[in-house]
Amino acid sequence: MRGAMVFTSSLLKRRKAPSSISSIASLFSNQCEKNSNYILGPDLPDIWDPPISVRTVSSSVAPQFNHDLKPTIIDGISIAQQIRSEISQQVLSLKTTYGKVPGLAVILVGQKRDSQSYVRNKIKACNEVGIRSLMAQLPDSCSENEILESISRFNQDPSVHGILVQLPLPRHMDEERILGAISLQKDVDGFHPLNVGNLALRGRTPLYVPCAAKACLEILLRSGIDLMGKHAVVIGRSKVVGLPTSLLLQRHHATVSIVHAFTEKPEEITSRGDIVISAAGVANLVRRNWLKRGVVVIDVGTNPIEDSEAEYGYRLTGDVHFEEAMEVASAITPVPGGVGPVTISMLLANTIDAAKLAFRSPF
């Protein structure tokens, strides 16, 4: 963290930035307030009405079940295409106005097949919408300093507006040190401590929201799912998905439960959720008895399963047992074709926002 702050401060000093990082956030907040309010939710006070001590609950109202429930399979590919169409127009507008296009740099370490697949899809998506992409590919055996050198080079490149380090990194590496070296203005993955901190604090606006978490909310909102007052259960608490997703749900005034590897009787907690978002990274973890009838299921899991007939020798499956969930869910995202495409679109959207920040910056 100390290294990240020193780097950020030196960068701002070199570029004659405003005296504090908060002024950068203020600049960015002013230029995209509408989009922020959409994803971050309405800023409403916590006022109990009527007071909780005098509330009465009727026990005579029985729950209404639709026994002919036909679940909606949420088409993430279609949602992603809509978003990318909007992004393509923004890229064209930026090119017309400033004579420049947004640039995204991706750093890939190692030969993990799923990571390689994700990076391929991200580069392809950049090309489709007109975003310039660069990639630094390093072996598992590389040193942290080699990664930091790549980050430093991209930090100093004015044609690069967003930097992404594909996770996970090899176990022997200090992930926090590496991610902390990315310039705050180019942290399009939203993992910088200041971005996460501002996301956690109501009334503040992060420069960028982590892409997978943003995708979950985008899917729910575009699908017309009501969040306010609903019980949402998030399975997994990683900084990549679980934590930021729970923070976003709270900003939309959902009641949030977090289930993790040490939670006792997780199926009991999950079965009470109106909305279940699973990001545990365990294939078919969530079974039918984990879900109540009418639940909305967002499956973030992308678990590679060996399959010799698949193009790359494996196929992806989610955390949720899809066939069993279909028996009780009112809506569900498939894997693949659900959260994944929308997550990439959110990365493109964050890169657009980073480019706008750079193009309009007074320094």
C-alpha angles and dihedrals in degrees: 000000000000091000091049093053093047091050093048092048093050091048092052091047093050091052094043093243126178113285095261139033088235089069089057089052089048091053092050093043092055094052098049104026093130094055092044093053090051096054099029094047134225117318100231128167120246101246119160111220114205099018110261092237093065099040117121124204121206115223093190095078110093120204114261113229126191102221090187091058113163109190121225114231104216109226105221092177091059092047090048091051091053091051093046091051088056091047092050089057091050092050090052091049092051091048091050094047102039105016089237138099128215117265129210124193120199124197115201121187121193135352104284105152096217091049090050089050092051092049092049090053092048093051090047091050091050090053092049095056098037100256114144112238133199129182136200112195118193132180125249088251095060120116127245088247091060090056091046090052090055091048091049091050092051092043089059096043108097091200090062113079100167132037124197126187107198111233143252101050122199111287095247092062128092100239095186092053092050097046091044090060092065113102111256091233091054098043094113091161088064096226099124110117091240092053092048092044093051090048090054095050116075113228093033127098123217117215089234136010118218108268102234093047090047089050092054091054093043090054093048094047096044089048091055095244112163111230106174111105094357122131108245121187118201116197109206130026105216120144088239098059119343101053099043091042091055090049092050092048090053090051086057088051098248119148103245131206120184120209120194141165093284097046113120115231094358092177091063093053094043093049089064094057123111087197124028121193113185122198102151098120093229118124114240093352094142112067133181094273089058092064134068122218113276095021122152110229124202109186112198094169117117105180119174114228121190111255120164091196094057120097095250097029095263142060131215125244131178136240090253123073094239100202094049093045090052088065093065111015124101091203134006140175117231127224114257107023099036126076096356100072091044091050090057089049089053089053089054090048092051089049090053090051091049091051091050089051091052096043095048097038114122092216 
